[in-house]
Amino acid sequence: MSAARPLTALRTIAVIATLPLLMTACGYGSESTDDGKQTKVAADAKKLSADEVKIGYFPNLTHATALVGVQEGLFQQELGGTTIKTSTFNAGPSEIEALNAGSIDIGWIGPSPAINGYTKSNGKNLRIIGGSASGGVKLVVDPDKIKSLKDVKGKKIATPQLGNTQDVAFLNWIADRGWTVDAESGKGDVSVIRTDNKITPDAYKSGSIDGAWVPEPTASKLVAEGGKVLLDESTLWPGKKFVITNIIVSQTFLKEHPDVVEAVLRGSVKTNQWINANPEKAKASANAALKELSGKELPAEVIDPAWKSVTFLDDPLAATLNTEAEHAVKAGLLEKPDLKGIYDLTLLDKVLKAEGKDKADDAGLGVE
C-alpha cells in the first residue's frame, strides 16, 4: 500500500507533538494523563481474551461516549472480567504515540490525528472501527468587531493548532470565500492565530483575537464571555453531519483480541443509545466525569449549549473524513493520502446487526 507523506509543516508537528502547547481536534495542550482509573469487576465475572483493555480519550464533551460509558459502567458490563484502564489525553499526537507504544489499545480521537497517524505509519498502526460524535464546532466572534461573515476578512481568528481538524476547516472556508492565507504562517486576508484552547477565552477577553473557530466547550465558553456564534460548522456539511470523534484501535490489539474490541464497541453503541434516550442524565454524567478528571465541572451556561450542539452516533461518517483529508490537501498541509484500509467496520456491523440497525458505510475506505 502506498501512503501519503505529509508536508514539512505536518512532519514538524509530528516531531514536536509532545510539546505541551500543541493541540488537535478537540484537546487542550498535548500532555497525557494516566489517571490510574481501573474499573472494578465482580469476582466471578468471566474474562475475555485479555485481562485488561487500555482505553484513551480526551476530557472533552466531544468524547462524551467514552466519558459516560466509563462513568456509568456501560463498557464494563460488556467486558465482564476484563478490566478497563483509562488514560486521558489533551491532544491527538500524544494519543497516537500512546497507541503506537502500546500504552493504550483503543482510543477516541478526532479525524485529523487519525489520518496523520495512519498515513505516517504507511497504514500499519491503526484502524478506525466506529464513530462516536458529530458537530460541536463553531465560529464565535466579538460582535463589536465582526457583524457578518464578510467582516472576518482582516481580523484575527484563533484555531487550536496548525493542521488540526478545526484549522483545516477554517482554512478551507477562507479559500471558498476567495480569500488567501498562507497555511503555515497563518498570514493573509485573515490572520489565523494558532492558540491553545485552554487560553483562547483569555485571549478573547484581552482583545488579542477577534474570534475563534473552535470545538465545544470552548465555543460556549467564548459565548459566555460575550462572544456571538457567527457560524456553526455543521451548516456547511450535507445533512449537517461531519465526523468530530472516531474510535480507533491498534491493529495488533484488534488481531489478537477481537472479542475485547467487539465488547468495547457494544459498550459504545449502548452508551450512545443511553445518551440519546437520557440527554439530561447523560449530560450530568459527562460533567461528573469531567469534574473527576479536571477538578471542576462546567457551569450550566457553558455545558447546556455545548451539549446540544454535539450529536452522538455510531456511524463513523467516513465520507466526511475523506472530505476533510481533501481539504487538508487543498490547504497544502497534506500530500494526497491513500486512506484505503483505514476503516475496519466488521465488528461494528456485527454489533449494529444484533441491535437491529443498518450497517455503517466505510465510503470505500475499508480493509479488503
C-alpha positions as CSV (number, residue, x, y, z in Angstrom):
1,M,0.0,0.0,0.0
2,S,1.3,3.5,-0.8
3,A,0.6,6.2,1.7
4,A,0.9,9.9,2.0
5,R,4.0,11.6,3.2
6,P,2.9,14.8,5.0
7,L,4.5,18.0,4.0
8,T,7.1,19.9,6.1
9,A,4.5,21.5,8.4
10,L,2.9,18.3,9.4
11,R,6.3,16.5,9.7
12,T,7.4,19.2,12.1
13,I,4.2,18.8,14.1
14,A,4.9,15.0,14.3
15,V,8.4,15.6,15.6
16,I,7.4,18.0,18.4
17,A,4.0,16.5,19.1
18,T,4.8,16.0,22.8
19,L,5.3,19.7,23.5
20,P,2.5,21.0,25.7
21,L,1.3,23.8,23.5
22,L,0.4,21.6,20.5
23,M,-3.2,20.8,20.0
24,T,-5.6,18.6,18.0
25,A,-9.2,18.3,17.1
26,C,-10.7,18.9,20.5
27,G,-7.9,18.9,23.0
28,Y,-6.2,21.3,25.3
29,G,-2.4,21.0,25.0
30,S,-0.8,17.7,24.4
31,E,0.1,16.2,27.7
32,S,-1.5,12.9,28.6
33,T,-2.6,11.6,32.0
34,D,-2.5,8.0,33.1
35,D,-5.3,8.7,35.5
36,G,-4.9,5.3,37.1
37,K,-8.6,4.6,37.0
38,Q,-9.1,0.9,36.8
39,T,-12.7,-0.4,36.8
40,K,-13.8,-2.9,39.4
41,V,-15.3,-6.1,38.3
42,A,-17.2,-8.9,40.1
43,A,-15.0,-11.7,41.4
44,D,-16.9,-14.3,39.4
45,A,-17.0,-12.2,36.1
46,K,-15.6,-14.1,33.1
47,K,-12.6,-12.6,31.4
48,L,-12.4,-12.3,27.7
49,S,-9.1,-13.0,25.8
50,A,-7.3,-10.1,27.6
51,D,-7.0,-9.4,31.3
52,E,-7.2,-5.7,30.6
53,V,-8.0,-3.2,27.9
54,K,-6.4,0.2,27.9
55,I,-8.7,3.0,26.7
56,G,-7.7,6.6,25.9
57,Y,-9.8,9.7,25.3
58,F,-10.0,13.4,25.9
59,P,-11.7,15.1,28.9
60,N,-14.0,16.8,26.5
61,L,-17.7,16.8,25.6
62,T,-17.0,15.6,22.0
63,H,-15.6,12.4,23.7
64,A,-18.7,12.0,25.9
65,T,-19.3,8.5,24.7
66,A,-16.1,7.4,26.4
67,L,-16.7,9.7,29.5
68,V,-20.2,8.4,30.0
69,G,-19.5,4.8,29.1
70,V,-16.8,4.6,31.7
71,Q,-18.6,6.7,34.3
72,E,-21.8,4.6,34.1
73,G,-20.1,1.2,33.8
74,L,-21.6,0.5,30.4
75,F,-18.3,-0.6,28.9
76,Q,-17.5,-2.8,31.9
77,Q,-20.9,-4.6,31.6
78,E,-19.9,-5.8,28.2
79,L,-16.3,-6.7,29.2
80,G,-17.1,-8.9,32.1
81,G,-14.0,-9.8,33.9
82,T,-11.7,-7.9,31.6
83,T,-10.8,-4.7,33.4
84,I,-10.6,-1.2,31.8
85,K,-7.6,1.0,32.4
86,T,-8.2,4.6,31.3
87,S,-5.8,7.3,30.2
88,T,-6.8,10.8,29.2
89,F,-5.1,13.0,26.6
90,N,-5.2,16.6,25.7
91,A,-4.2,16.3,22.1
92,G,-4.2,13.7,19.3
93,P,-0.5,13.4,18.6
94,S,0.2,12.2,22.2
95,E,-2.7,9.7,21.9
96,I,-1.4,8.3,18.6
97,E,2.1,8.0,20.2
98,A,0.5,6.1,23.1
99,L,-1.3,3.8,20.7
100,N,1.9,3.2,18.8
101,A,3.8,2.4,22.0
102,G,1.1,0.1,23.3
103,S,0.2,2.4,26.2
104,I,-3.4,2.3,25.0
105,D,-5.2,-0.2,22.9
106,I,-8.3,1.7,21.9
107,G,-8.9,5.4,21.7
108,W,-11.5,8.1,21.0
109,I,-9.9,10.7,18.7
110,G,-10.5,13.3,16.0
111,P,-10.2,12.8,12.3
112,S,-7.0,14.7,11.6
113,P,-4.8,12.8,14.0
114,A,-6.3,9.5,12.8
115,I,-5.5,10.4,9.2
116,N,-2.0,11.6,10.1
117,G,-1.3,8.6,12.3
118,Y,-2.4,6.2,9.6
119,T,-0.5,7.8,6.7
120,K,2.7,8.3,8.7
121,S,2.8,4.6,9.6
122,N,2.1,3.5,6.0
123,G,-1.3,2.2,7.1
124,K,0.2,-0.2,9.7
125,N,-0.7,1.2,13.1
126,L,-4.4,1.8,13.5
127,R,-7.9,1.2,12.2
128,I,-11.0,3.3,12.6
129,I,-13.6,0.9,14.0
130,G,-16.5,3.1,14.8
131,G,-18.0,6.6,15.1
132,S,-18.8,8.5,18.2
133,A,-19.7,12.1,17.6
134,S,-20.6,14.8,15.0
135,G,-20.7,18.5,15.2
136,G,-19.8,20.8,18.1
137,V,-17.6,23.2,16.2
138,K,-18.4,26.9,15.8
139,L,-17.0,30.2,14.7
140,V,-17.5,32.6,17.6
141,V,-16.6,36.3,17.2
142,D,-16.6,39.6,19.0
143,P,-19.9,41.1,17.9
144,D,-18.5,44.7,18.3
145,K,-15.8,43.9,15.7
146,I,-17.4,41.4,13.4
147,K,-21.1,41.7,12.5
148,S,-21.2,39.5,9.4
149,L,-19.2,36.8,7.7
150,K,-17.6,39.3,5.3
151,D,-16.3,41.2,8.3
152,V,-14.0,38.2,9.2
153,K,-11.6,39.4,6.5
154,G,-8.8,41.3,8.0
155,K,-9.5,40.0,11.5
156,K,-7.5,37.8,13.9
157,I,-9.2,34.4,14.3
158,A,-7.9,31.6,16.5
159,T,-7.8,27.9,15.7
160,P,-6.4,25.2,18.1
161,Q,-3.4,24.0,16.1
162,L,-1.7,24.2,12.7
163,G,-3.1,21.4,10.7
164,N,-5.7,20.2,13.2
165,T,-9.3,19.5,12.3
166,Q,-10.7,22.9,13.0
167,D,-7.6,24.7,11.4
168,V,-8.1,22.8,8.2
169,A,-11.9,23.5,8.2
170,F,-11.3,27.2,8.7
171,L,-8.6,27.4,6.0
172,N,-11.0,25.6,3.6
173,W,-13.8,28.1,4.5
174,I,-11.4,31.0,3.9
175,A,-10.4,29.6,0.5
176,D,-14.0,29.0,-0.5
177,R,-14.7,32.8,0.1
178,G,-11.9,33.6,-2.3
179,W,-9.5,34.9,0.4
180,T,-5.9,33.9,0.6
181,V,-3.9,32.8,3.7
182,D,-0.5,31.1,3.9
183,A,-1.3,27.9,5.7
184,E,1.9,27.6,7.6
185,S,2.3,31.2,8.9
186,G,-1.4,31.9,9.1
187,K,-0.8,35.3,7.5
188,G,-3.0,36.7,4.7
189,D,-6.5,38.1,4.2
190,V,-7.3,36.7,7.6
191,S,-4.8,36.3,10.4
192,V,-5.1,32.7,11.6
193,I,-3.8,32.6,15.2
194,R,-3.0,29.1,16.5
195,T,-3.9,29.2,20.1
196,D,-4.2,26.6,22.8
197,N,-8.0,26.2,23.6
198,K,-7.2,26.4,27.2
199,I,-6.1,30.1,26.8
200,T,-8.4,31.0,23.9
201,P,-11.1,32.6,26.2
202,D,-8.4,34.7,27.9
203,A,-7.0,35.7,24.5
204,Y,-10.5,36.7,23.5
205,K,-11.1,38.7,26.7
206,S,-7.8,40.6,26.3
207,G,-8.7,41.5,22.7
208,S,-5.6,39.7,21.2
209,I,-8.0,37.7,19.0
210,D,-11.3,38.8,17.4
211,G,-12.9,35.3,17.4
212,A,-12.2,31.6,17.1
213,W,-13.1,28.6,15.1
214,V,-13.2,26.0,17.9
215,P,-14.9,22.9,19.3
216,E,-17.1,22.7,22.3
217,P,-17.0,23.5,25.1
218,T,-14.5,26.3,24.1
219,A,-17.1,27.8,21.8
220,S,-19.7,28.1,24.5
221,K,-17.0,29.5,26.9
222,L,-16.4,32.3,24.4
223,V,-20.2,33.0,24.2
224,A,-20.3,33.2,28.0
225,E,-17.6,35.9,27.7
226,G,-19.8,37.9,25.3
227,G,-19.0,36.3,22.0
228,K,-21.5,35.6,19.3
229,V,-21.9,32.4,17.2
230,L,-21.4,33.6,13.7
231,L,-21.3,30.2,12.0
232,D,-22.0,26.6,13.1
233,E,-19.7,24.3,11.0
234,S,-22.5,21.7,10.8
235,T,-24.4,24.0,8.4
236,L,-21.5,23.5,5.8
237,W,-22.0,19.8,5.6
238,P,-24.6,17.6,3.9
239,G,-27.2,16.6,6.4
240,K,-25.4,18.8,8.9
241,K,-23.2,15.9,10.0
242,F,-19.4,15.6,9.9
243,V,-17.1,13.5,12.0
244,I,-15.5,15.1,15.0
245,T,-14.7,11.9,17.0
246,N,-14.0,8.4,15.9
247,I,-12.9,5.2,17.7
248,I,-9.5,3.8,16.7
249,V,-7.8,0.6,17.7
250,S,-4.2,-0.7,17.4
251,Q,-4.1,-3.2,14.6
252,T,-2.1,-5.6,16.8
253,F,-4.7,-5.5,19.5
254,L,-7.5,-5.9,17.0
255,K,-5.9,-9.0,15.6
256,E,-5.1,-10.6,19.0
257,H,-8.2,-9.6,20.9
258,P,-11.2,-9.2,18.6
259,D,-13.6,-10.3,21.3
260,V,-12.4,-7.4,23.6
261,V,-12.7,-4.9,20.7
262,E,-16.3,-6.1,20.0
263,A,-17.2,-5.8,23.7
264,V,-16.0,-2.2,23.7
265,L,-17.9,-1.4,20.6
266,R,-21.1,-2.9,22.1
267,G,-20.5,-0.7,25.1
268,S,-20.1,2.3,22.8
269,V,-23.3,1.6,20.9
270,K,-25.2,1.0,24.1
271,T,-23.7,4.2,25.6
272,N,-24.8,6.3,22.6
273,Q,-28.3,4.7,22.9
274,W,-28.4,5.7,26.6
275,I,-27.1,9.2,25.9
276,N,-29.7,9.9,23.2
277,A,-32.5,8.4,25.3
278,N,-31.5,10.2,28.5
279,P,-29.8,13.5,27.4
280,E,-30.1,15.3,30.7
281,K,-28.8,12.4,32.8
282,A,-26.1,11.8,30.2
283,K,-25.0,15.5,30.4
284,A,-24.8,15.3,34.1
285,S,-22.8,12.1,33.9
286,A,-20.4,13.6,31.4
287,N,-20.0,16.7,33.7
288,A,-19.4,14.5,36.7
289,A,-16.6,12.7,34.7
290,L,-15.1,16.0,33.7
291,K,-15.1,17.1,37.4
292,E,-13.4,13.9,38.4
293,L,-10.7,14.3,35.7
294,S,-10.1,18.1,35.9
295,G,-11.3,19.0,39.4
296,K,-14.1,21.2,38.2
297,E,-17.4,20.8,36.3
298,L,-18.6,23.0,33.5
299,P,-21.2,25.7,34.5
300,A,-24.7,25.4,33.1
301,E,-24.2,28.5,30.9
302,V,-21.4,26.5,29.1
303,I,-22.4,22.9,29.2
304,D,-26.1,23.4,28.2
305,P,-25.5,25.0,24.8
306,A,-22.3,22.9,24.2
307,W,-24.1,19.6,24.8
308,K,-27.0,20.5,22.4
309,S,-24.5,21.1,19.6
310,V,-22.9,17.6,19.7
311,T,-24.6,14.6,18.1
312,F,-23.7,11.2,19.4
313,L,-23.8,8.4,16.9
314,D,-22.2,5.1,15.8
315,D,-21.7,5.9,12.2
316,P,-18.1,6.9,11.5
317,L,-19.3,9.3,8.7
318,A,-16.4,8.0,6.6
319,A,-17.3,10.2,3.6
320,T,-16.8,13.3,5.7
321,L,-13.4,12.1,6.9
322,N,-12.3,11.6,3.3
323,T,-13.5,15.2,2.5
324,E,-11.6,16.5,5.5
325,A,-8.5,14.9,4.1
326,E,-9.1,16.5,0.8
327,H,-9.4,19.9,2.5
328,A,-6.0,19.4,4.1
329,V,-4.5,18.6,0.7
330,K,-6.2,21.7,-0.8
331,A,-4.7,23.8,2.0
332,G,-1.2,22.5,1.3
333,L,-0.9,20.8,4.6
334,L,-1.0,17.2,3.4
335,E,0.0,15.3,0.3
336,K,-2.8,13.3,-1.2
337,P,-3.2,10.4,1.1
338,D,-4.1,6.8,0.4
339,L,-6.7,6.1,3.0
340,K,-7.7,2.7,1.7
341,G,-7.9,0.3,4.7
342,I,-8.2,3.0,7.4
343,Y,-11.6,1.6,8.3
344,D,-12.5,-1.9,9.6
345,L,-16.2,-1.8,10.4
346,T,-16.6,-5.6,10.6
347,L,-17.1,-5.8,14.3
348,L,-19.2,-2.6,14.4
349,D,-21.5,-4.0,11.8
350,K,-21.9,-7.2,13.8
351,V,-22.9,-5.2,16.9
352,L,-25.3,-3.0,14.9
353,K,-26.9,-6.0,13.3
354,A,-27.5,-7.5,16.8
355,E,-29.2,-4.2,17.7
356,G,-31.4,-4.3,14.6
357,K,-29.5,-1.4,13.0
358,D,-28.2,-0.9,9.5
359,K,-24.5,-1.4,8.6
360,A,-22.2,1.6,8.6
361,D,-20.7,2.9,5.4
362,D,-16.9,3.0,5.1
363,A,-17.0,5.1,1.9
364,G,-14.9,2.6,0.1
365,L,-12.0,3.0,2.5
366,G,-12.4,-0.3,4.4
367,V,-10.0,-3.2,4.6
368,E,-10.4,-5.8,1.8
